[in-house]
Amino acid sequence: MSKVKIGIVGSRFQADCIAQAVHAMPEEGEVVAVASPTEGHAADFARRHGIPRAYADYRELLRDPEVEMVSITAPNHVHARITIDAARAGKHVVCEKPLCLTIEEADRMIEACRTAGVLLLYGEELLFAPKYVKAKQLADEGAFGRVHLVKQSEKHSGPHSEWFWDVEQSGGGAVMDLACHGIAFCWWFLGKPKITSVYSQMATQQHHARTQGDDEAVTIIEFENGAIGMVESSWNRPGGMDDGIEVFGDKGQTYADLLMGNALPTYSEVGFGYAVEKAATTRGWTYPVFEEQWNYGFPQEMRHFARCVRGKETPVSDGETGRVVQEVLYAAYASAGLGRKVMLPFRPKGIAKPIDLWKMPERTTAMR
Ligand SMILES: NC(=O)c1ccc[n+]([C@@H]2O[C@H](COP(=O)([O-])OP(=O)(O)OC[C@H]3O[C@@H](n4cnc5c(N)ncnc54)[C@H](O)[C@@H]3O)[C@@H](O)[C@H]2O)c1
């Protein structure tokens, strides 16, 4: 069967990652178009990655008959609109995390894709990160006995683009940006059990001048089988990106660290080009990563999604996954606002963005 023809919407950080990911495992997919609204950016991106066509407006990309699957790497607040437009144009959709801002948007995205008969695939690469996949294989084999605690943490010094700091565009701070990974991870790791409650402690510890968003949080997720997920998220950690898991069962445990654990402990007095995402310096002791995209699982994720489009595999991460995460994000912000754990199902109506539930906890009563 022919390669799945992919169009990327967006031309900066995550777009680069997706283009490199497809290039790294080229047997199932190829990028044939990119769209990005800033003058010249799409064309530069296309030149850099050897992509034949560049558009300024994503709707032009949706009219491109060769494009079969769209990868949305635009800011969070436009995910829903672009997904629905793409579905109506008959394109399969890969939407980056978090799925969208509201649960109503998630419902509309899922419905639009279902009606159009296209796949809605949710970009959560941690479900494809080789080290984390290995940890899950061990757990599924019974290596740890009954797993009762799964921890995931993602921390760095703060996002690279201005829109992340603007809660109107991002929907929230570190929880929206980083905890979405851990929520999906814990849920997937434990076999996608029902979630019964969420408790989150969050604060803006350092970045008051820049954002109304939370920049640090601990979120505890209770599952119906009694297991607990614990997700740490921070925009206050200098020294580059940190992403790790810990898994505990009654017969054993495992630890995995995606970045430092896949790096070369390195000392340099003069520095060098690149160590790891968001590292401010390469002088002194640093931990340069190698095969960064591969260790995150991006090439494996895009290959899997292309195979899903061809009917060769069943989606591991789809719109429903994104909606589960969205509900937990709502519950996490509401929990922080109310100062107590929030029971699921939790579907307050008419919320504009998750962080409103932290700032205005009275909104949580606009239930069901
Ligand atoms: N899976 C991951 O680990 C991961 C990592 C980084 C970002 N992301 C997600 O990817 C998305 C993009 O993040 P980023 O870091 O690439 O941001 P970015 O700021 O680096 O890039 C955003 C891109 O979207 C384009 N854009 C802005 N408004 C648009 C619109 N209305 N229509 C089309 N394009 C538009 C911008 O021009 C830019 O090219 C976010 O949802 C983010 O959460 C996921």
The ligand as an SDF file (V2000), in Angstrom:
LIG
                    3D

 44 48  0  0  0  0  0  0  0  0999 V2000
    3.5770   16.0710   22.1670 N   0  0  0  0  0  0  0  0  0  0  0  0
    4.4100   16.9260   22.7200 C   0  0  0  0  0  0  0  0  0  0  0  0
    5.2500   16.5570   23.5100 O   0  0  0  0  0  0  0  0  0  0  0  0
    4.3120   18.3650   22.3470 C   0  0  0  0  0  0  0  0  0  0  0  0
    5.4530   19.1740   22.4440 C   0  0  0  0  0  0  0  0  0  0  0  0
    5.3140   20.5240   22.1040 C   0  0  0  0  0  0  0  0  0  0  0  0
    4.0770   21.0190   21.7320 C   0  0  0  0  0  0  0  0  0  0  0  0
    3.0060   20.2010   21.6650 N   0  0  0  0  0  0  0  0  0  0  0  0
    1.6850   20.7210   21.2950 C   0  0  0  0  0  0  0  0  0  0  0  0
    1.7180   21.1260   19.9400 O   0  0  0  0  0  0  0  0  0  0  0  0
    0.9570   22.2920   19.7440 C   0  0  0  0  0  0  0  0  0  0  0  0
    1.8570   23.3850   19.1460 C   0  0  0  0  0  0  0  0  0  0  0  0
    2.8920   23.6850   20.0850 O   0  0  0  0  0  0  0  0  0  0  0  0
    4.3050   24.2610   19.5930 P   0  0  0  0  0  0  0  0  0  0  0  0
    5.2310   24.0400   20.7350 O   0  0  0  0  0  0  0  0  0  0  0  0
    4.6530   23.7150   18.2600 O   0  0  0  0  0  0  0  0  0  0  0  0
    3.9740   25.7950   19.4690 O   0  0  0  0  0  0  0  0  0  0  0  0
    4.7680   26.8640   18.5940 P   0  0  0  0  0  0  0  0  0  0  0  0
    4.3960   28.1790   19.1180 O   0  0  0  0  0  0  0  0  0  0  0  0
    6.2220   26.4850   18.5230 O   0  0  0  0  0  0  0  0  0  0  0  0
    4.1520   26.6700   17.1260 O   0  0  0  0  0  0  0  0  0  0  0  0
    2.8000   26.9350   16.8730 C   0  0  0  0  0  0  0  0  0  0  0  0
    2.5680   26.9750   15.3770 C   0  0  0  0  0  0  0  0  0  0  0  0
    1.1600   27.1150   15.1240 O   0  0  0  0  0  0  0  0  0  0  0  0
    0.9600   28.1450   14.1540 C   0  0  0  0  0  0  0  0  0  0  0  0
   -0.3600   28.7470   14.3300 N   0  0  0  0  0  0  0  0  0  0  0  0
   -0.7340   29.6840   15.2330 C   0  0  0  0  0  0  0  0  0  0  0  0
   -2.0470   29.9750   15.0790 N   0  0  0  0  0  0  0  0  0  0  0  0
   -2.4940   29.2040   14.0610 C   0  0  0  0  0  0  0  0  0  0  0  0
   -3.7450   29.0700   13.4140 C   0  0  0  0  0  0  0  0  0  0  0  0
   -4.7950   29.7770   13.8070 N   0  0  0  0  0  0  0  0  0  0  0  0
   -3.8430   28.2110   12.3910 N   0  0  0  0  0  0  0  0  0  0  0  0
   -2.7780   27.4910   11.9860 C   0  0  0  0  0  0  0  0  0  0  0  0
   -1.5670   27.5790   12.5540 N   0  0  0  0  0  0  0  0  0  0  0  0
   -1.4390   28.4210   13.5760 C   0  0  0  0  0  0  0  0  0  0  0  0
    2.0980   29.1300   14.4390 C   0  0  0  0  0  0  0  0  0  0  0  0
    2.3070   29.9850   13.3340 O   0  0  0  0  0  0  0  0  0  0  0  0
    3.2490   28.1670   14.6950 C   0  0  0  0  0  0  0  0  0  0  0  0
    3.8290   27.7390   13.4760 O   0  0  0  0  0  0  0  0  0  0  0  0
    0.3720   22.6510   21.1090 C   0  0  0  0  0  0  0  0  0  0  0  0
   -0.9170   22.1560   21.2210 O   0  0  0  0  0  0  0  0  0  0  0  0
    1.2900   21.9600   22.0890 C   0  0  0  0  0  0  0  0  0  0  0  0
    0.6700   21.6170   23.3090 O   0  0  0  0  0  0  0  0  0  0  0  0
    3.0940   18.8810   21.9450 C   0  0  0  0  0  0  0  0  0  0  0  0
  1  2  1  0
  2  3  2  0
  2  4  1  0
  4  5  1  0
  4 44  2  0
  5  6  2  0
  6  7  1  0
  7  8  2  0
  8  9  1  0
  8 44  1  0
  9 10  1  0
  9 42  1  0
 10 11  1  0
 11 12  1  0
 11 40  1  0
 12 13  1  0
 13 14  1  0
 14 15  2  0
 14 16  1  0
 14 17  1  0
 17 18  1  0
 18 19  2  0
 18 20  1  0
 18 21  1  0
 21 22  1  0
 22 23  1  0
 23 24  1  0
 23 38  1  0
 24 25  1  0
 25 26  1  0
 25 36  1  0
 26 27  1  0
 26 35  1  0
 27 28  2  0
 28 29  1  0
 29 30  1  0
 29 35  2  0
 30 31  1  0
 30 32  2  0
 32 33  1  0
 33 34  2  0
 34 35  1  0
 36 37  1  0
 36 38  1  0
 38 39  1  0
 40 41  1  0
 40 42  1  0
 42 43  1  0
M  CHG  2   8   1  16  -1
M  END
$$$$
